[in-house]
Amino acid sequence: MLVIGIAGTGLSARERDWLQHDACAGVILFTRNFASKAQVAELSAAIRDAAPRPQLVCVDQEGGRVQRFRDGYAALPPLGTFGRLHAEDAEAAMALARQHAWLMASEVRASGVDLSFAPVVDLGRGNLAIGDRAFSAEPDVVAALTRAYVEGMHEAGMAATLKHFPGHGSVREDTHFDDAVDDRTLDEIRATDLVPFAAGIEAGADAVMLAHVVYPQVAPEPAGYSPRWIDGLLRAAPGDGGLGFRGVVFSDDIGMAAAFSAGGVRQRIDAHLDAGCDVVLVCHPELVDDSFAAVEGRTLNTMALTGLIGRGPLGWDGLLADARHEDAQVRLSSGPSSDTSGAIA
């Protein structure tokens, strides 16, 4: 199953044809696909109308540097805001993180979009791509805030996605542009980066997105196409040393530089699906035709996204009439802020 990217603020004839393909599970939206609240709602409806089966419409609406929808939406602070507050007042930080999650998810749903890939539960330990997208450098702090965030998303009727498993925050390289290798042992990773993932799964997270990072002391390939990480650790039962996750497993974008180690588009898709990913992200429109060709003849797991799709949009009128919407914005705007420059495309 593929979740694909499209080029602009409306659907082209070619993109409508893509949505007819049996392997198309949905569309991921970016800043290039955004013009206004009304336009996003129209685009979301058009995607569903063009497809013969339910489609997952999704986005990265984390806050801070990674907020695809801006004009007309709450200015969401980065998650690092809550880690800093946690050092002063843990209860207040968790309450505010929950408000952030509810506000973000409610506005995304009001736009007719099913899912925001959130929260980031990587540790904030110097990675160039993560930075203040992470709650904190401390595993227990990230775990506590992850639980609160998952609860807030669920209150808004949105599934929660933990990313980037098993932890992208402890290497410096940005996998959008470079390969990344984390040479720690599994025991070291269990004691640090896996702690927030375990907490999020226990809190009922619905999906997990994999990292394009290699952990050579655990497996020779990047986690996103590693059977050891996916079936041997993420999905394995706790009694067998795993996390017991039973939700949807997403790859990260196969257009990122760190995914190229698998080979061409076909090899990347085969590697991810063969390793146990349910859904592969193809965010670059120029890769979509080759991606569909790559899955011809494969058995499709058409039930994988059932729990994430079809929850129905929450209209803006209803949201704006909810006193919590304004209250959440006021509470978040009164907290610490952070620069949103250097946004990740």
RAMO-V825458 format. One record per residue. N is the residue number from 0. RES is the residue in one small letter. PSI is psi in whole degrees, 0 to 359 (none if undefined). Layout:
# RAMO-V825458
N_RES_PSI ; N_RES_PSI
This chain:
# RAMO-V825458
0_m_138 ; 1_l_137 ; 2_v_123 ; 3_i_160 ; 4_g_150 ; 5_i_167 ; 6_a_322 ; 7_g_205 ; 8_t_359 ; 9_g_172 ; 10_l_132 ; 11_s_168 ; 12_a_321 ; 13_r_319 ; 14_e_326 ; 15_r_323 ; 16_d_320 ; 17_w_320 ; 18_l_346 ; 19_q_345 ; 20_h_140 ; 21_d_332 ; 22_a_354 ; 23_c_116 ; 24_a_345 ; 25_g_187 ; 26_v_136 ; 27_i_131 ; 28_l_148 ; 29_f_182 ; 30_t_326 ; 31_r_341 ; 32_n_5 ; 33_f_131 ; 34_a_323 ; 35_s_170 ; 36_k_314 ; 37_a_319 ; 38_q_319 ; 39_v_318 ; 40_a_318 ; 41_e_319 ; 42_l_317 ; 43_s_316 ; 44_a_321 ; 45_a_322 ; 46_i_314 ; 47_r_321 ; 48_d_331 ; 49_a_347 ; 50_a_147 ; 51_p_354 ; 52_r_164 ; 53_p_139 ; 54_q_141 ; 55_l_118 ; 56_v_123 ; 57_c_171 ; 58_v_163 ; 59_d_100 ; 60_q_65 ; 61_e_325 ; 62_g_168 ; 63_g_228 ; 64_r_335 ; 65_v_82 ; 66_q_103 ; 67_r_325 ; 68_f_121 ; 69_r_298 ; 70_d_118 ; 71_g_357 ; 72_y_157 ; 73_a_139 ; 74_a_101 ; 75_l_126 ; 76_p_158 ; 77_p_159 ; 78_l_334 ; 79_g_337 ; 80_t_319 ; 81_f_331 ; 82_g_319 ; 83_r_319 ; 84_l_326 ; 85_h_326 ; 86_a_336 ; 87_e_322 ; 88_d_95 ; 89_a_317 ; 90_e_317 ; 91_a_321 ; 92_a_316 ; 93_m_321 ; 94_a_319 ; 95_l_323 ; 96_a_321 ; 97_r_320 ; 98_q_317 ; 99_h_313 ; 100_a_315 ; 101_w_315 ; 102_l_311 ; 103_m_309 ; 104_a_322 ; 105_s_318 ; 106_e_322 ; 107_v_315 ; 108_r_324 ; 109_a_338 ; 110_s_2 ; 111_g_12 ; 112_v_135 ; 113_d_320 ; 114_l_135 ; 115_s_133 ; 116_f_92 ; 117_a_155 ; 118_p_160 ; 119_v_124 ; 120_v_17 ; 121_d_156 ; 122_l_141 ; 123_g_78 ; 124_r_38 ; 125_g_4 ; 126_n_137 ; 127_l_328 ; 128_a_334 ; 129_i_299 ; 130_g_230 ; 131_d_11 ; 132_r_338 ; 133_a_149 ; 134_f_317 ; 135_s_169 ; 136_a_344 ; 137_e_123 ; 138_p_317 ; 139_d_325 ; 140_v_314 ; 141_v_321 ; 142_a_314 ; 143_a_316 ; 144_l_329 ; 145_t_315 ; 146_r_313 ; 147_a_320 ; 148_y_316 ; 149_v_317 ; 150_e_318 ; 151_g_319 ; 152_m_317 ; 153_h_324 ; 154_e_328 ; 155_a_0 ; 156_g_22 ; 157_m_141 ; 158_a_151 ; 159_a_140 ; 160_t_119 ; 161_l_131 ; 162_k_150 ; 163_h_108 ; 164_f_139 ; 165_p_17 ; 166_g_116 ; 167_h_353 ; 168_g_348 ; 169_s_10 ; 170_v_155 ; 171_r_326 ; 172_e_145 ; 173_d_116 ; 174_t_354 ; 175_h_331 ; 176_f_340 ; 177_d_158 ; 178_d_151 ; 179_a_132 ; 180_v_126 ; 181_d_109 ; 182_d_20 ; 183_r_161 ; 184_t_164 ; 185_l_321 ; 186_d_321 ; 187_e_319 ; 188_i_320 ; 189_r_322 ; 190_a_348 ; 191_t_276 ; 192_d_329 ; 193_l_345 ; 194_v_311 ; 195_p_327 ; 196_f_317 ; 197_a_319 ; 198_a_317 ; 199_g_321 ; 200_i_318 ; 201_e_327 ; 202_a_354 ; 203_g_22 ; 204_a_142 ; 205_d_338 ; 206_a_161 ; 207_v_138 ; 208_m_135 ; 209_l_155 ; 210_a_147 ; 211_h_42 ; 212_v_141 ; 213_v_133 ; 214_y_82 ; 215_p_337 ; 216_q_352 ; 217_v_315 ; 218_a_152 ; 219_p_341 ; 220_e_163 ; 221_p_151 ; 222_a_326 ; 223_g_335 ; 224_y_47 ; 225_s_111 ; 226_p_328 ; 227_r_314 ; 228_w_321 ; 229_i_299 ; 230_d_327 ; 231_g_338 ; 232_l_309 ; 233_l_311 ; 234_r_344 ; 235_a_151 ; 236_a_149 ; 237_p_325 ; 238_g_341 ; 239_d_15 ; 240_g_10 ; 241_g_185 ; 242_l_353 ; 243_g_29 ; 244_f_136 ; 245_r_12 ; 246_g_204 ; 247_v_136 ; 248_v_118 ; 249_f_143 ; 250_s_164 ; 251_d_177 ; 252_d_127 ; 253_i_356 ; 254_g_355 ; 255_m_148 ; 256_a_323 ; 257_a_348 ; 258_a_346 ; 259_f_343 ; 260_s_338 ; 261_a_342 ; 262_g_211 ; 263_g_186 ; 264_v_313 ; 265_r_315 ; 266_q_322 ; 267_r_314 ; 268_i_315 ; 269_d_316 ; 270_a_316 ; 271_h_312 ; 272_l_320 ; 273_d_330 ; 274_a_343 ; 275_g_3 ; 276_c_140 ; 277_d_323 ; 278_v_137 ; 279_v_131 ; 280_l_124 ; 281_v_84 ; 282_c_338 ; 283_h_118 ; 284_p_330 ; 285_e_349 ; 286_l_356 ; 287_v_314 ; 288_d_314 ; 289_d_328 ; 290_s_319 ; 291_f_320 ; 292_a_326 ; 293_a_333 ; 294_v_2 ; 295_e_131 ; 296_g_351 ; 297_r_150 ; 298_t_129 ; 299_l_133 ; 300_n_77 ; 301_t_348 ; 302_m_356 ; 303_a_323 ; 304_l_9 ; 305_t_318 ; 306_g_349 ; 307_l_344 ; 308_i_154 ; 309_g_21 ; 310_r_348 ; 311_g_142 ; 312_p_147 ; 313_l_113 ; 314_g_155 ; 315_w_325 ; 316_d_315 ; 317_g_321 ; 318_l_316 ; 319_l_337 ; 320_a_350 ; 321_d_120 ; 322_a_334 ; 323_r_331 ; 324_h_309 ; 325_e_319 ; 326_d_318 ; 327_a_319 ; 328_q_318 ; 329_v_314 ; 330_r_318 ; 331_l_325 ; 332_s_340 ; 333_s_353 ; 334_g_182 ; 335_p_146 ; 336_s_172 ; 337_s_154 ; 338_d_136 ; 339_t_17 ; 340_s_167 ; 341_g_31 ; 342_a_144 ; 343_i_128 ; 344_a_none
